[in-house]
Amino acid sequence: MRHFTHGGERIVLALLWGMLAAGVPAGAGAEPRETASEVLDATGVKGGLIVHLGCGDGRLTTALRANDRYLIHGLDADAKNIQKARKYIQPLALYGKVSVEHWQCDDLPYADNLVNLLVAEDLGKVSMAEVMRVLAPLGVVYIKGPDGRRGRRAQVGPGGPQCL
């Protein structure tokens, strides 16, 4: 287990190994809708703000909006990916419910305790402490593992950050 401090409280990052194919190009693995379903099932998140860090072409980002209980925001450091994602999302008449933004900073553009689920293949320059800052109580982070098939999950408890 890895330990982090957040707001003076101790956070225990627990590992839960499962399947995640986030960021896999189309045709190279699971379909985005299947992957999104696996992520949502594995994390137990039933609504709220989902952030997809490294959203790529927007297909998985869009698929994470399983129903009207979810608001999805994708971030990507590559402006060309953002153009592709917007081009994919707009004809689906979901823009606003699913949006994407070019983002290259170390800090996430969210208030403390706002994000219900953060999905990433790689955190890039964003620290785990920054991820934990934006997670809401009962919020979950799901990160693609180093072998490309395993996911890592951490959760913030109901009384604020605490062990899972």
Buried (B, 14 or more C-beta within 10 A) or exposed (E): EEEBEBEEEEBBBEEBEBBBBBBBEEEEBBBBBEBBBBBBEBBEBEEBBBBBBBBBBBBBBBBBBBEEEBBBBBBBBBEEBBBBBBEBBEEEEBEEBBBBEBBEEEEBEBEEBBBBBBBBBEBBEBEBEBBBBBBBBBBBBBBBBEEEBBBBBBBBBEEEBBBB
